[in-house]
Amino acid sequence: IHSFKVVPIRMTQDATPGYSVPVHFIPTRTNTYQIQCSQLCGNGHYSMRGYFKVLSQEDFDAWIKAKPTVGAGAVSYE
C-alpha cells in the first residue's frame, strides 16, 4: 500500500497497486507541487517522489492541443 500526498494542498489518498482511486480537488492557483508517498512501503520508499503542475486554463488547453492525438500516425498494412 502507498499513500499519495501533496502537503501544500493538504491532500492525502491511500493508493493500492492495481486499483484506480480518483482524487478530487480544486486548485486555487497555478504552481508546481511535489508529490510523495507518505506510507512506508518498502526499500524504494525514499525515492517515490514526483511533481505535478497546476496550469492556467489557457496553458492547459495549449498543452492538450500540442499532444499527439491517439492513433495519429497509425500505419495501414494494406
QUIHUQUI-V139353 format. One record per run of one state. SS is the DSSP state (H for helix, E for strand, - for the rest). FROM is the first residue (numbers start at 1). TO is the last residue. If there is no record, write none. Layout:
# QUIHUQUI-V139353
SS;FROM;TO  SS;FROM;TO
This chain:
# QUIHUQUI-V139353
-;1;1  E;2;6  H;7;9  -;10;10  E;11;15  -;16;30  E;31;37  -;38;44  H;45;47  -;48;48  E;49;54  -;55;56  H;57;66  -;67;78
